[in-house]
Amino acid sequence: MIHDFLSVWMELWVLPARWGRRLRDVSVPVLLDEMQAELAGAGPLSLSPRTIARLVRRRVMWTIRWRRTRCLLSGMLVSYLLARAGHEVTVYIGCDVPENAALMSHCWVSCAALPADDPMQSPQGMEPMYTKTFGAGITEGSSGTGAED
């Protein structure tokens, strides 16, 4: 258990730096596909979903570089770690253009293992434009929907 905790704590700091650099060259759906491929080689975790969500929230609270896209960072981190812990999790990305306002986007997740009132599961009134499912029972190519499909 302590090994998993230390492993997750290290990943919480390394993965965002790597993903941030990668997002300069590829789109979010491509990065999520790469993340799914990484999951195949990652070892399982024995941490509870509540612990994983709490660690992700604490990590995201300290971010500076991702401050405008914290929902994307937390969605990617929690989905990666929950999938490693054997849970099925779906990442949603939605966009909205309110009248006379700039484009707004939001990333949220859905996972039966998380409490229903967890803030990471809130769509904030957005309709999903892209979804990607990770975790138990998901086979390569069985997930991911969006305009590019």
DSSP file (Angstrom, degrees, kcal/mol; ACC not computed):
  #  RESIDUE AA STRUCTURE BP1 BP2  ACC     N-H-->O    O-->H-N    N-H-->O    O-->H-N    TCO  KAPPA ALPHA  PHI   PSI    X-CA   Y-CA   Z-CA
    1    1 A M     >        0   0    0      0, 0.0     4,-2.3     0, 0.0     5,-0.1   0.000 360.0 360.0 360.0 -45.6    0.0    0.0    0.0
    2    2 A I  H  >  +     0   0    0      1,-0.2     4,-2.5     2,-0.2     5,-0.2   0.866 360.0  54.9 -66.1 -34.2    2.8    2.5    0.9
    3    3 A H  H  > S+     0   0    0      2,-0.2     4,-2.5     1,-0.2    -1,-0.2   0.921 108.7  48.0 -62.9 -42.9    4.6    1.6   -2.3
    4    4 A D  H  > S+     0   0    0      2,-0.2     4,-2.9     1,-0.2     5,-0.2   0.914 110.5  52.0 -61.9 -43.4    1.4    2.4   -4.3
    5    5 A F  H  X S+     0   0    0     -4,-2.3     4,-2.5     1,-0.2    -2,-0.2   0.931 112.7  44.0 -60.4 -46.3    1.0    5.7   -2.4
    6    6 A L  H  X S+     0   0    0     -4,-2.5     4,-2.1     2,-0.2    -1,-0.2   0.888 113.3  51.8 -66.7 -39.0    4.6    6.8   -3.2
    7    7 A S  H  X S+     0   0    0     -4,-2.5     4,-2.3    -5,-0.2    -2,-0.2   0.927 112.5  45.4 -61.6 -45.9    4.3    5.6   -6.8
    8    8 A V  H  X S+     0   0    0     -4,-2.9     4,-2.5     2,-0.2    -2,-0.2   0.913 109.9  54.6 -64.9 -43.3    1.1    7.7   -7.2
    9    9 A W  H  X S+     0   0    0     -4,-2.5     4,-0.6    -5,-0.2    -1,-0.2   0.904 110.6  46.1 -59.4 -41.1    2.6   10.7   -5.5
   10   10 A M  H >X S+     0   0    0     -4,-2.1     4,-2.2     1,-0.2     3,-1.2   0.925 112.1  50.6 -66.6 -43.8    5.6   10.7   -7.9
   11   11 A E  H 3X S+     0   0    0     -4,-2.3     4,-2.2     1,-0.3    -2,-0.2   0.841 100.3  64.6 -63.5 -32.7    3.3   10.2  -11.0
   12   12 A L  H 3< S+     0   0    0     -4,-2.5    -1,-0.3     1,-0.2    -2,-0.2   0.752 113.1  33.9 -62.5 -22.9    1.2   13.1   -9.8
   13   13 A W  H <X S+     0   0    0     -3,-1.2     4,-0.7    -4,-0.6    -2,-0.2   0.761 122.0  44.3-101.2 -32.0    4.2   15.4  -10.4
   14   14 A V  H  X S+     0   0    0     -4,-2.2     4,-2.1     2,-0.1     3,-0.2   0.923 107.2  55.7 -80.8 -46.2    5.8   13.7  -13.4
   15   15 A L  H  X S+     0   0    0     -4,-2.2     4,-3.3     1,-0.2     5,-0.3   0.899 104.0  52.1 -59.4 -45.8    2.8   13.0  -15.6
   16   16 A P  H  > S+     0   0    0      0, 0.0     4,-2.5     0, 0.0    -1,-0.2   0.892 110.4  49.5 -60.2 -36.9    1.5   16.6  -15.8
   17   17 A A  H  X S+     0   0    0     -4,-0.7     4,-1.8    -3,-0.2    -2,-0.2   0.929 115.0  43.8 -64.9 -43.9    4.9   17.9  -16.9
   18   18 A R  H  X S+     0   0    0     -4,-2.1     4,-2.2     2,-0.2    -1,-0.2   0.925 115.7  47.2 -67.2 -44.1    5.2   15.2  -19.5
   19   19 A W  H  X S+     0   0    0     -4,-3.3     4,-2.3     1,-0.2    -2,-0.2   0.880 108.9  55.4 -65.9 -37.4    1.6   15.7  -20.7
   20   20 A G  H  < S+     0   0    0     -4,-2.5     4,-0.5    -5,-0.3    -1,-0.2   0.912 110.2  45.2 -61.9 -42.7    2.0   19.5  -20.8
   21   21 A R  H >< S+     0   0    0     -4,-1.8     3,-1.1     1,-0.2     4,-0.3   0.905 113.1  51.2 -65.2 -40.6    5.0   19.2  -23.1
   22   22 A R  H >X S+     0   0    0     -4,-2.2     3,-1.8     1,-0.2     4,-1.6   0.849  99.3  64.1 -67.2 -34.0    3.2   16.7  -25.3
   23   23 A L  T 3< S+     0   0    0     -4,-2.3    -1,-0.2     1,-0.3    -2,-0.2   0.653  89.3  69.0 -67.4 -13.7    0.1   18.9  -25.6
   24   24 A R  T <4 S+     0   0    0     -3,-1.1    -1,-0.3    -4,-0.5    -2,-0.2   0.772 113.1  29.0 -69.1 -24.3    2.2   21.4  -27.5
   25   25 A D  T <4 S+     0   0    0     -3,-1.8     2,-0.3    -4,-0.3    -2,-0.2   0.658 122.7  36.7-110.8 -21.9    2.4   18.9  -30.4
   26   26 A V  S  < S-     0   0    0     -4,-1.6     2,-0.1     1,-0.0    -1,-0.1  -0.851  77.9-103.8-132.9 165.7   -0.8   16.9  -30.3
   27   27 A S     >  -     0   0    0     -2,-0.3     4,-2.2     1,-0.1     5,-0.2  -0.371  38.6-104.7 -82.3 166.6   -4.5   17.3  -29.5
   28   28 A V  H  > S+     0   0    0      1,-0.2     4,-2.7     2,-0.2     5,-0.2   0.915 120.0  53.7 -60.1 -45.2   -6.2   16.1  -26.3
   29   29 A P  H  > S+     0   0    0      0, 0.0     4,-1.9     0, 0.0    -1,-0.2   0.896 109.6  48.7 -58.8 -37.1   -7.8   13.0  -28.0
   30   30 A V  H  > S+     0   0    0      2,-0.2     4,-2.2     1,-0.2    -2,-0.2   0.918 111.4  49.7 -66.2 -42.0   -4.4   11.9  -29.3
   31   31 A L  H  X S+     0   0    0     -4,-2.2     4,-2.3     1,-0.2    -1,-0.2   0.889 109.2  51.7 -64.1 -38.6   -2.9   12.4  -25.8
   32   32 A L  H  X S+     0   0    0     -4,-2.7     4,-2.0     2,-0.2    -1,-0.2   0.871 108.4  51.9 -66.1 -35.8   -5.7   10.3  -24.3
   33   33 A D  H  X S+     0   0    0     -4,-1.9     4,-1.9    -5,-0.2    -2,-0.2   0.916 110.7  47.9 -63.0 -42.8   -5.0    7.6  -26.8
   34   34 A E  H  X S+     0   0    0     -4,-2.2     4,-1.9     1,-0.2    -2,-0.2   0.886 109.5  53.5 -64.0 -38.7   -1.4    7.6  -25.8
   35   35 A M  H  X S+     0   0    0     -4,-2.3     4,-1.5     1,-0.2    -1,-0.2   0.886 106.6  52.1 -63.3 -39.3   -2.4    7.5  -22.1
   36   36 A Q  H  X S+     0   0    0     -4,-2.0     4,-0.8     1,-0.2    -1,-0.2   0.894 108.1  51.1 -64.6 -39.3   -4.5    4.4  -22.8
   37   37 A A  H >X S+     0   0    0     -4,-1.9     3,-0.7     1,-0.2     4,-0.5   0.875 107.5  53.9 -65.0 -36.6   -1.5    2.7  -24.4
   38   38 A E  H >X S+     0   0    0     -4,-1.9     3,-1.1     1,-0.2     4,-0.7   0.840  97.9  65.0 -65.0 -32.9    0.6    3.5  -21.4
   39   39 A L  H >< S+     0   0    0     -4,-1.5     3,-0.6     1,-0.3    -1,-0.2   0.817  90.1  65.6 -61.3 -30.1   -2.0    1.9  -19.1
   40   40 A A  H << S+     0   0    0     -4,-0.8    -1,-0.3    -3,-0.7    -2,-0.2   0.841 109.2  37.6 -61.5 -32.9   -1.3   -1.5  -20.7
   41   41 A G  H << S+     0   0    0     -3,-1.1    -1,-0.2    -4,-0.5     2,-0.2   0.481  96.5 101.2 -97.6  -3.4    2.3   -1.4  -19.3
   42   42 A A  S << S-     0   0    0     -4,-0.7    -3,-0.0    -3,-0.6     0, 0.0  -0.577  73.4-117.5 -85.2 144.7    1.5    0.2  -15.9
   43   43 A G        -     0   0    0     -2,-0.2    -1,-0.1     1,-0.1    -2,-0.1  -0.369  35.8 -95.1 -75.6 158.1    1.2   -1.9  -12.8
   44   44 A P        -     0   0    0      0, 0.0     2,-0.3     0, 0.0    41,-0.2  -0.320  34.1-138.5 -71.9 156.7   -2.1   -2.1  -10.8
   45   45 A L        -     0   0    0     39,-1.6   -40,-0.0    36,-0.2     0, 0.0  -0.857  11.0-159.9-113.7 151.2   -2.8    0.1   -7.8
   46   46 A S        +     0   0    0     -2,-0.3     2,-0.2   -45,-0.1    -1,-0.1   0.182  54.2 118.2-113.0  15.9   -4.4   -0.9   -4.5
   47   47 A L        -     0   0    0      1,-0.1    -2,-0.1   -43,-0.1     0, 0.0  -0.530  68.8-109.3 -81.5 150.4   -5.5    2.6   -3.4
   48   48 A S     >  -     0   0    0     -2,-0.2     4,-2.4     1,-0.1     5,-0.2  -0.408  24.0-116.7 -74.1 153.9   -9.2    3.4   -2.9
   49   49 A P  H  > S+     0   0    0      0, 0.0     4,-2.7     0, 0.0     5,-0.2   0.868 116.6  55.2 -57.8 -37.2  -10.9    5.6   -5.4
   50   50 A R  H  > S+     0   0    0      2,-0.2     4,-2.2     1,-0.2     5,-0.1   0.905 108.8  47.3 -63.7 -41.4  -11.5    8.2   -2.6
   51   51 A T  H  > S+     0   0    0      2,-0.2     4,-2.6     1,-0.2     5,-0.2   0.919 112.2  50.0 -65.6 -44.0   -7.8    8.3   -1.8
   52   52 A I  H  X S+     0   0    0     -4,-2.4     4,-2.4     1,-0.2    -2,-0.2   0.937 111.9  47.6 -60.3 -47.3   -6.9    8.7   -5.5
   53   53 A A  H  X S+     0   0    0     -4,-2.7     4,-2.5     1,-0.2    -1,-0.2   0.899 112.0  50.4 -61.9 -40.9   -9.4   11.5   -6.0
   54   54 A R  H  X S+     0   0    0     -4,-2.2     4,-2.2     2,-0.2    -1,-0.2   0.917 111.2  48.0 -64.2 -43.7   -8.1   13.3   -2.8
   55   55 A L  H  X S+     0   0    0     -4,-2.6     4,-2.3     2,-0.2    -2,-0.2   0.904 112.0  49.8 -63.8 -41.1   -4.5   13.0   -3.9
   56   56 A V  H  X S+     0   0    0     -4,-2.4     4,-2.8    -5,-0.2     5,-0.2   0.929 110.0  50.3 -63.6 -45.1   -5.4   14.4   -7.4
   57   57 A R  H  X S+     0   0    0     -4,-2.5     4,-1.8     1,-0.2    -1,-0.2   0.909 111.5  48.6 -60.2 -41.5   -7.3   17.3   -5.9
   58   58 A R  H  X S+     0   0    0     -4,-2.2     4,-0.8     2,-0.2    -1,-0.2   0.903 112.9  47.8 -65.6 -40.1   -4.4   18.2   -3.7
   59   59 A R  H >< S+     0   0    0     -4,-2.3     3,-0.9     1,-0.2     4,-0.2   0.934 111.9  48.6 -65.3 -45.4   -1.9   18.0   -6.6
   60   60 A V  H >< S+     0   0    0     -4,-2.8     3,-1.3     1,-0.3    -1,-0.2   0.824 102.1  64.0 -66.4 -31.0   -4.1   20.1   -8.9
   61   61 A M  H 3< S+     0   0    0     -4,-1.8    -1,-0.3     1,-0.3    -2,-0.2   0.823 104.3  47.9 -59.8 -31.1   -4.5   22.7   -6.1
   62   62 A W  T << S+     0   0    0     -3,-0.9    -1,-0.3    -4,-0.8    -2,-0.2   0.399  86.9 114.8 -92.4   2.0   -0.7   23.3   -6.3
   63   63 A T    <   +     0   0    0     -3,-1.3     7,-0.1    -4,-0.2    -3,-0.0  -0.474  29.8 168.0 -77.9 144.0   -0.5   23.7  -10.0
   64   64 A I  S >  S+     0   0    0     -2,-0.2     3,-1.7     2,-0.0     4,-0.2   0.682  75.7  53.0-113.8 -49.1    0.5   26.9  -11.6
   65   65 A R  T 3  S+     0   0    0      1,-0.3     3,-0.3     2,-0.1    -2,-0.1   0.826 114.8  42.1 -61.1 -33.8    1.2   26.0  -15.2
   66   66 A W  T >  S+     0   0    0      1,-0.2     3,-1.9     2,-0.1    -1,-0.3   0.154  76.1 123.3 -97.6  17.5   -2.2   24.3  -15.7
   67   67 A R  G X  S+     0   0    0     -3,-1.7     3,-0.5     1,-0.3    -1,-0.2   0.766  76.4  45.7 -58.7 -28.1   -4.2   27.0  -13.8
   68   68 A R  G 3  S+     0   0    0     -3,-0.3    -1,-0.3     1,-0.2     3,-0.1   0.611 121.7  37.5 -87.7 -11.8   -6.5   27.6  -16.8
   69   69 A T  G <>  +     0   0    0     -3,-1.9     4,-2.1     1,-0.1     3,-0.4  -0.166  69.4 134.2-130.1  40.4   -7.1   23.9  -17.5
   70   70 A R  H <> S+     0   0    0     -3,-0.5     4,-3.0     1,-0.2     5,-0.3   0.851  72.8  57.6 -60.5 -34.3   -7.2   22.4  -14.1
   71   71 A C  H  > S+     0   0    0      2,-0.2     4,-2.4     1,-0.2    -1,-0.2   0.890 106.9  48.7 -65.1 -36.6  -10.2   20.4  -15.0
   72   72 A L  H  > S+     0   0    0     -3,-0.4     4,-2.6     2,-0.2     5,-0.2   0.937 113.1  47.1 -66.5 -46.1   -8.3   18.7  -17.9
   73   73 A L  H  X S+     0   0    0     -4,-2.1     4,-2.6    -7,-0.2     5,-0.2   0.939 115.4  44.4 -60.8 -47.9   -5.3   18.0  -15.6
   74   74 A S  H  X S+     0   0    0     -4,-3.0     4,-2.7     1,-0.2     5,-0.3   0.899 113.5  51.3 -67.4 -38.0   -7.5   16.5  -12.9
   75   75 A G  H  X S+     0   0    0     -4,-2.4     4,-1.9    -5,-0.3    -1,-0.2   0.915 113.2  44.7 -63.1 -42.9   -9.6   14.5  -15.4
   76   76 A M  H  X S+     0   0    0     -4,-2.6     4,-2.2     2,-0.2    -2,-0.2   0.929 116.5  45.8 -67.0 -45.0   -6.5   13.0  -17.0
   77   77 A L  H  X S+     0   0    0     -4,-2.6     4,-2.5    -5,-0.2     5,-0.2   0.945 114.9  45.0 -64.7 -48.4   -4.8   12.2  -13.7
   78   78 A V  H  X S+     0   0    0     -4,-2.7     4,-2.6    -5,-0.2     5,-0.3   0.884 114.1  49.5 -67.0 -36.5   -7.9   10.7  -12.0
   79   79 A S  H  X S+     0   0    0     -4,-1.9     4,-2.1    -5,-0.3    -1,-0.2   0.918 112.1  48.4 -68.3 -40.9   -8.8    8.6  -15.0
   80   80 A Y  H  X S+     0   0    0     -4,-2.2     4,-1.9    -5,-0.2    -2,-0.2   0.943 117.1  41.4 -61.1 -48.7   -5.3    7.3  -15.4
   81   81 A L  H  X S+     0   0    0     -4,-2.5     4,-1.5     2,-0.2    -2,-0.2   0.889 114.4  50.1 -72.1 -39.1   -5.0    6.3  -11.7
   82   82 A L  H  <>S+     0   0    0     -4,-2.6     5,-2.5    -5,-0.2    -1,-0.2   0.889 109.9  52.1 -65.8 -37.1   -8.5    4.9  -11.4
   83   83 A A  H ><5S+     0   0    0     -4,-2.1     3,-1.5    -5,-0.3    -2,-0.2   0.903 108.1  51.4 -63.7 -40.3   -8.0    2.8  -14.5
   84   84 A R  H 3<5S+     0   0    0     -4,-1.9   -39,-1.6     1,-0.3    -1,-0.2   0.822 105.5  56.3 -64.0 -29.5   -4.7    1.5  -12.9
   85   85 A A  T 3<5S-     0   0    0     -4,-1.5    -1,-0.3   -41,-0.2    -2,-0.2   0.415 126.7-101.9 -83.6   2.9   -6.7    0.6   -9.8
   86   86 A G  T < 5S+     0   0    0     -3,-1.5     2,-0.3     1,-0.3    -3,-0.2   0.624  78.8 129.8  92.7  14.1   -9.1   -1.5  -11.9
   87   87 A H      < -     0   0    0     -5,-2.5     2,-0.5    -6,-0.1    -1,-0.3  -0.767  58.5-122.4-103.2 148.0  -12.0    0.9  -12.3
   88   88 A E        +     0   0    0     -2,-0.3    24,-0.5    47,-0.3     2,-0.4  -0.763  37.9 175.8 -85.5 129.2  -13.8    1.9  -15.5
   89   89 A V  E     -A  134   0A   0     45,-2.6    45,-3.2    -2,-0.5     2,-0.5  -0.996  19.1-151.7-137.8 140.0  -13.7    5.6  -15.9
   90   90 A T  E     -AB 133 110A   0     20,-2.4    20,-1.9    -2,-0.4     2,-0.4  -0.949   7.6-150.3-115.4 131.3  -15.0    7.8  -18.7
   91   91 A V  E     -AB 132 109A   0     41,-3.3    41,-1.9    -2,-0.5     2,-0.4  -0.851  14.4-165.6 -98.2 133.1  -13.4   11.2  -19.6
   92   92 A Y  E     -AB 131 108A   0     16,-3.2    16,-1.9    -2,-0.4     2,-0.4  -0.944   8.4-167.9-118.4 140.2  -15.7   13.8  -21.1
   93   93 A I  E     +AB 130 107A   0     37,-2.5    36,-3.3    -2,-0.4    37,-1.6  -0.994  15.1 176.3-126.7 125.6  -14.7   17.1  -22.8
   94   94 A G  E     -AB 128 106A   0     12,-2.7    12,-2.3    -2,-0.4     2,-0.3  -0.908  12.5-159.6-128.5 155.7  -17.4   19.6  -23.6
   95   95 A C  E     - B   0 105A   0     32,-0.6    32,-0.4    -2,-0.3     2,-0.3  -0.940   7.1-177.9-132.5 154.4  -17.5   23.1  -25.0
   96   96 A D  E     - B   0 104A   0      8,-2.8     8,-3.2    -2,-0.3    30,-0.0  -0.988  16.8-156.6-150.5 144.7  -20.0   26.0  -24.9
   97   97 A V        -     0   0    0     -2,-0.3     6,-0.2     6,-0.2     3,-0.1  -0.833  21.0-156.7-123.2  91.7  -20.1   29.4  -26.4
   98   98 A P    >   -     0   0    0      0, 0.0     3,-1.7     0, 0.0    -2,-0.0  -0.267  41.6 -75.7 -63.6 156.1  -22.4   31.6  -24.3
   99   99 A E  T 3  S-     0   0    0      1,-0.3     3,-0.1     0, 0.0     0, 0.0  -0.297 115.4  -3.3 -56.6 129.1  -24.0   34.6  -26.0
  100  100 A N  T 3  S+     0   0    0      1,-0.2     2,-0.3    -3,-0.1    -1,-0.3   0.820 115.4 105.6  56.8  36.6  -21.4   37.4  -26.4
  101  101 A A  S <  S-     0   0    0     -3,-1.7    -1,-0.2     3,-0.0     3,-0.1  -0.897  73.4 -92.3-138.9 168.3  -18.7   35.4  -24.6
  102  102 A A        -     0   0    0     -2,-0.3     2,-0.1     1,-0.1    -6,-0.1  -0.332  56.8 -78.6 -76.9 161.2  -15.5   33.5  -25.3
  103  103 A L        -     0   0    0     -6,-0.2     2,-0.4    -2,-0.1    -6,-0.2  -0.373  48.9-160.7 -58.7 132.3  -15.4   29.8  -25.9
  104  104 A M  E     -B   96   0A   0     -8,-3.2    -8,-2.8    -3,-0.1     2,-0.3  -0.944   9.5-176.9-117.6 141.5  -15.6   27.8  -22.7
  105  105 A S  E     -B   95   0A   0     -2,-0.4     2,-0.3   -10,-0.2   -10,-0.2  -0.933   4.0-172.0-134.3 161.3  -14.6   24.2  -22.2
  106  106 A H  E     -B   94   0A   0    -12,-2.3   -12,-2.7    -2,-0.3     2,-0.4  -0.993  11.4-153.0-153.0 144.8  -14.7   21.7  -19.4
  107  107 A C  E     +B   93   0A   0     -2,-0.3     2,-0.3   -14,-0.2   -14,-0.2  -0.979  24.5 162.1-119.7 133.0  -13.3   18.3  -18.7
  108  108 A W  E     -B   92   0A   0    -16,-1.9   -16,-3.2    -2,-0.4     2,-0.3  -0.934  23.0-136.8-143.5 167.4  -15.0   15.9  -16.2
  109  109 A V  E     -B   91   0A   0     11,-3.0     2,-0.4    -2,-0.3   -18,-0.2  -0.828   0.9-150.9-124.8 162.1  -15.1   12.2  -15.5
  110  110 A S  E     +B   90   0A   0    -20,-1.9   -20,-2.4    -2,-0.3     2,-0.3  -0.995  25.7 156.4-133.5 127.7  -17.6    9.6  -14.6
  111  111 A C    >   -     0   0    0     -2,-0.4     3,-1.4   -22,-0.2   -22,-0.1  -0.943  39.3-143.7-153.7 127.5  -16.8    6.6  -12.5
  112  112 A A  T 3  S+     0   0    0    -24,-0.5     4,-0.1    -2,-0.3    -1,-0.1   0.761 101.5  62.6 -62.7 -24.2  -19.1    4.4  -10.4
  113  113 A A  T 3  S+     0   0    0    -25,-0.3    -1,-0.3     2,-0.1   -63,-0.1   0.686  91.3  78.4 -77.6 -17.7  -16.4    4.1   -7.8
  114  114 A L  S <  S-     0   0    0     -3,-1.4    -3,-0.1     1,-0.1   -64,-0.0  -0.634  96.1 -97.1 -89.4 149.1  -16.4    7.9   -7.0
  115  115 A P    >   -     0   0    0      0, 0.0     3,-2.0     0, 0.0     6,-0.1  -0.351  32.7-120.3 -60.6 145.4  -19.1    9.5   -4.9
  116  116 A A  T 3  S+     0   0    0      1,-0.3     5,-0.1    -4,-0.1    -2,-0.0   0.783 111.9  53.4 -60.4 -28.0  -21.9   11.0   -7.0
  117  117 A D  T 3  S+     0   0    0      3,-0.0    -1,-0.3     5,-0.0     5,-0.1   0.318  75.8 130.2 -92.3  10.1  -21.2   14.4   -5.5
  118  118 A D    X   -     0   0    0     -3,-2.0     3,-2.1     1,-0.2     4,-0.1  -0.449  61.7-133.9 -63.5 131.1  -17.5   14.4   -6.3
  119  119 A P  G >  S+     0   0    0      0, 0.0     3,-1.4     0, 0.0    -1,-0.2   0.754 102.1  66.7 -60.7 -24.2  -16.6   17.7   -8.1
  120  120 A M  G 3  S+     0   0    0      1,-0.3   -11,-3.0   -12,-0.1    -2,-0.1   0.644  96.9  56.5 -71.6 -11.7  -14.6   15.9  -10.8
  121  121 A Q  G <  S+     0   0    0     -3,-2.1    -1,-0.3   -13,-0.2   -13,-0.1   0.301  81.8 110.5 -99.1   8.5  -17.9   14.3  -12.0
  122  122 A S    <   -     0   0    0     -3,-1.4   -15,-0.0     1,-0.1    -5,-0.0  -0.744  48.9-166.2 -91.5 121.1  -19.7   17.6  -12.6
  123  123 A P    >   -     0   0    0      0, 0.0     3,-2.0     0, 0.0    -1,-0.1   0.576  27.9-141.3 -78.6  -7.5  -20.4   18.6  -16.2
  124  124 A Q  T 3   -     0   0    0      1,-0.3     3,-0.1     2,-0.0    -2,-0.1   0.852  68.1 -53.4  49.7  41.4  -21.2   22.2  -15.2
  125  125 A G  T 3  S+     0   0    0      1,-0.3    -1,-0.3   -29,-0.0     2,-0.3   0.548 106.2 132.6  77.6   7.8  -24.0   22.4  -17.7
  126  126 A M    <   -     0   0    0     -3,-2.0    -1,-0.3   -32,-0.1   -30,-0.1  -0.650  53.2-133.7 -93.9 148.3  -21.9   21.3  -20.7
  127  127 A E        -     0   0    0    -32,-0.4   -32,-0.6    -2,-0.3     2,-0.1  -0.839  34.2-108.0 -94.1 135.9  -22.8   18.7  -23.3
  128  128 A P  E     +A   94   0A   0      0, 0.0   -34,-0.3     0, 0.0     3,-0.1  -0.426  35.1 176.3 -68.0 135.3  -20.0   16.2  -24.0
  129  129 A M  E    S+     0   0A   0    -36,-3.3    18,-0.4     1,-0.4     2,-0.3   0.581  74.3  23.7-106.0 -20.3  -18.3   16.6  -27.4
  130  130 A Y  E     -A   93   0A   0    -37,-1.6   -37,-2.5    16,-0.2    -1,-0.4  -0.993  65.8-176.1-146.6 137.8  -15.7   13.9  -26.8
  131  131 A T  E     -AC  92 145A   0     14,-1.7    14,-2.3    -2,-0.3     2,-0.3  -0.979   4.0-177.6-134.1 150.6  -15.6   10.9  -24.6
  132  132 A K  E     -A   91   0A   0    -41,-1.9   -41,-3.3    -2,-0.3     2,-0.4  -0.966  13.1-151.6-147.0 129.2  -13.0    8.3  -23.8
  133  133 A T  E     -A   90   0A   0     -2,-0.3     2,-0.3   -43,-0.3   -43,-0.2  -0.873  15.3-179.7-108.6 135.4  -13.3    5.3  -21.5
  134  134 A F  E     +A   89   0A   0    -45,-3.2   -45,-2.6    -2,-0.4     2,-0.2  -0.863  35.4  33.8-123.4 157.8  -10.5    3.7  -19.6
  135  135 A G  S >  S+     0   0    0     -2,-0.3     3,-1.9   -47,-0.2   -47,-0.3  -0.626  83.3  27.9 111.0-156.9  -10.2    0.8  -17.3
  136  136 A A  T 3  S+     0   0    0      1,-0.3     3,-0.1    -2,-0.2   -52,-0.0  -0.140 122.2   3.4 -54.9 129.7  -11.7   -2.6  -16.6
  137  137 A G  T 3  S+     0   0    0      1,-0.2     2,-0.5   -49,-0.0    -1,-0.3   0.510  93.0 131.4  77.4   5.2  -13.1   -4.5  -19.6
  138  138 A I    <   -     0   0    0     -3,-1.9     2,-0.3     3,-0.0    -1,-0.2  -0.797  39.7-160.1 -94.8 128.2  -12.1   -1.9  -22.1
  139  139 A T    >   -     0   0    0     -2,-0.5     3,-2.3     1,-0.1     4,-0.2  -0.720  36.0 -79.1-103.7 157.5  -10.3   -3.2  -25.2
  140  140 A E  T 3  S+     0   0    0     -2,-0.3    -1,-0.1     1,-0.3  -103,-0.0  -0.278 117.6  13.2 -54.7 130.1   -8.2   -1.2  -27.6
  141  141 A G  T 3  S+     0   0    0      2,-0.1    -1,-0.3     1,-0.0    -3,-0.0   0.437  96.8 105.4  84.5  -0.1  -10.3    0.8  -30.0
  142  142 A S  S <  S+     0   0    0     -3,-2.3     2,-0.3    -9,-0.1    -2,-0.1   0.487  75.4  51.2 -91.3  -0.8  -13.5    0.3  -28.1
  143  143 A S        +     0   0    0     -4,-0.2   -11,-0.1   -10,-0.1    -2,-0.1  -0.889  66.3  75.2-134.0 163.9  -13.6    3.8  -26.7
  144  144 A G        -     0   0    0     -2,-0.3     2,-0.3     1,-0.1   -12,-0.2   0.534  40.4-175.7 103.3 112.5  -13.4    7.4  -27.8
  145  145 A T  B     +C  131   0A   0    -14,-2.3   -14,-1.7     3,-0.0     2,-0.3  -0.960  24.2 109.1-133.2 154.4  -16.1    9.3  -29.6
  146  146 A G  S >  S-     0   0    0     -2,-0.3     3,-1.6   -16,-0.2   -16,-0.2  -0.972  78.3 -54.8 165.9-172.5  -16.1   12.7  -31.0
  147  147 A A  T 3  S+     0   0    0    -18,-0.4    -1,-0.1    -2,-0.3   -17,-0.1   0.765 124.3  61.7 -63.8 -26.1  -16.2   14.7  -34.2
  148  148 A E  T 3         0   0    0      1,-0.2    -1,-0.3    -3,-0.0    -3,-0.0   0.623 360.0 360.0 -79.0 -10.5  -13.1   13.0  -35.5
  149  149 A D    <         0   0    0     -3,-1.6    -1,-0.2     0, 0.0    -2,-0.1   0.474 360.0 360.0 -77.3 360.0  -14.8    9.5  -35.5
